Amino acid sequence: MPLSRLLDGVETTVSPSYRIFGLVDTSVDTYSPNADRSKWLLSAPGMVYLQVPPEVIRASVRLESWSTAPPANDTSWSGAEDVEVELPGGELALETIDGGRREIPLILPSSGVYRMRWQWVFNREHGQFTSPLTGVREPLPMPPGLEEKMDGTDQYCLIQIWRTAAGQETA
């Protein structure tokens, strides 16, 4: 297996609205994905949304584009999920219901099918956070170790993206 290389990285902040924010392909007309609200990630072609606790006002987000699956890290996270999604245009934006779309200058190799690994942790200094998942009303784990990434926000989210069908390029 070839070594995975970090191709590009972008850091930004987002203010979730209605307990959600998403990463969307700019070529897709977004809509509310008909998704299972008992899962953290809600996805549909061209879009992936993360449900966030109601206590999250601002989140720090780091997006990374990788040549292949990135190496696992030993950081402790409050949560993590992987999802596969088609990105037909290959240009990304962060989207919130109230704030609309904000393009992200993350360079992807091409359009196509991508795997995304979303990992997140909550700011221990901002008190307890409760699960946004349907049917779950318990406090969330807040492991130490990523405080420097918070930069005063309530949540830090790392999104790693890589192609899954490298030989099937699309125009």
ABEGO torsion letter per residue (X at the ends): XBBBBBABBBBBBBBBBGGBBBBBBAABBBBBBBBBAABABBBBBGBBBBBBBAABABBBBBBBBBABBBBBBABBBABBBBBBBBBAAGBBBBBBAAAEBBBBABBBABBEBBBBBBBBBBBAAAEBBBBABBGBABBBBBBBGAAAAAGGBABBBBBBBBBABAABBBX
